[in-house]
Amino acid sequence: MSTQEQCYDNLRISKNAWDTNLVKANPRYLAVNWEASGGGAFAVIPLNEKGRLPEQIPLFRGHKAVVLDTDWNPFDDSLIASGSDDGKAFIWRVPEDFSLRTEEGEDPKDVAPLKQFTGHSRKVGHVLFNPAAANVLATSSGDYTVKMWDVEAGSPHLTLKHTDIVQSLSWSANGSLIVTTSRDKKLRIWDVRQEAPAHTVPGHAGAKNSRVKWMGEHDRIATTGFSKMSDRQLGLWDIRDPKEPIGGFHMLDSISGVCIPFWDDGTQCLYLAGKGDGNIRYFEYEHDKFEYLSEYKSGDPQRGVAFLPKRGVNMHENEVMRAFKTVNDSYIEPISFIVPRRAEVFQGDIYPPVIGTKPAMSAADWFDGMEGLPPKIDLESIYEGEEPTEVPASSKPVSRVPSISTMLSPSKQQPEPAPSKKEPEPIKEPSHPSPALRNPPPPMKEQVSSIANLASKYDDKEDSSSGEDDSSSFEEVAKPVERHAPKPVGTPVEATELAAVTRKISSPISPTKLAAPVSLSKPASSATPTSQPATAKAPASSDQVTLQDIKALLEIQSRTISGQSEKIAMLTAEVDRLKTTIGDKM
């Protein structure tokens, strides 16, 4: 838990019921929807101004109704967009040297909007900047449309028409596609400049809101929503074939709050923050599935959550992500996710290059059909306190980084051991033949008969020539498997163990696994096996060991049967005694 000095306290966070994140963050500022009278407003808080804030602070005022959503420009940390219940979207710029603390006796001055976008007939519920093109803004509205605005021109160029209210939207990494979820329970992937959906498929079946997040440079999207039974679900979709989620929907829990998804390209992790609960769980994406890692737990429920862009984390403390959660609608608490290492040098394996502040194209180029990924910056240059060094953007999905399943942990929070989803390991059984694991044991009668038949094969047949030393050998048999010493008399024996040995002895012999033939005739003391397989003689101890095993098994079976007979006799006597007792009482 963060201390109160590390939080942003004395806030009046909006209590409006619209499903929004309430807060947005960039490396310099926090934006939070404000509970204001006389129209809508939001506050901008410099990240370095922690602690208890003044009672009166400068607000960003201009809307005539409550502010529902805000979004920071990814290429200009001072530019922010807002959407309101008044059906308008505004563009604002944070003044230079902006601060919430004013000189003593000086009243705070509110900030006015730079531009106003009018085009929607009902409330503007979401605003989202294009992640690749400069000054391209998407706005969704209660009029069932999503409009694409050229911020510089101040006019909408494209309109995506839905059949119901849009609940969530997310851009692809190159800004050419956008995915939306709506109240009609449909998931739509749009080719934006064609103003037509490339795919329209059923999404989460529940009646509550669903969220969607494009997973960076992958051709995958993640959705959160509810089942018909109101269980929270997580879905992973292939944008090329989104008929159904990969592997089906994964049930999370039965909590009623909406799950807000956040994606980190650097660690390939998906963070899920639930509204109404205080936990943030995170999953690693690998081999087309989400592996649960761990969970940040808190007793303070959150209504709004924001994550800082990767270029704003504290790399000297090995911080890989930082979240900001609202608590009790009165303060915002930062949560750091840190890889616990003692290294005092830049950790390149957890800080791959990230998108910088330079767009891939202008708004005009984007509306003309251009697409591409913005150039990335090397975070090591920022670590060293230098100007960001630009690296060329890759058109391929991001490369895998080392798994952080054993490294990632929230700051000052001991996470639970991450349950890893491994393939079930085979159960270690005693070294018995494998058929015991595949087939059910045969009935007792079959076991006894098969062993008896086998024993009869080894009876000495002296009727042919009593005067001669008969050295004829029996058929070739497989080399006896290693057996443990027979268990002491009276020790219970598993039926599968007995069946395994029985079936191994009586099973047909494979011609490719022939061993030396066994002779029952008494060998001379100097006899040795010859190189001829047909005439080679095995030591007499082989038959003795085999016969001893058979005798031991028969003895064990006999004792088992005797023990069962004794128990039956005891039970019969007990039944007779009870009958006699009952008869005497009657």
Order of alpha helices (4+ residues) and beta strands (2+ residues): beta-beta-beta-beta-beta-beta-beta-beta-beta-beta-beta-beta-beta-beta-beta-beta-beta-beta-beta-beta-beta-beta-beta-beta-beta-beta-beta-beta-beta-beta-alpha-beta-alpha-beta-beta-alpha-alpha-alpha-alpha
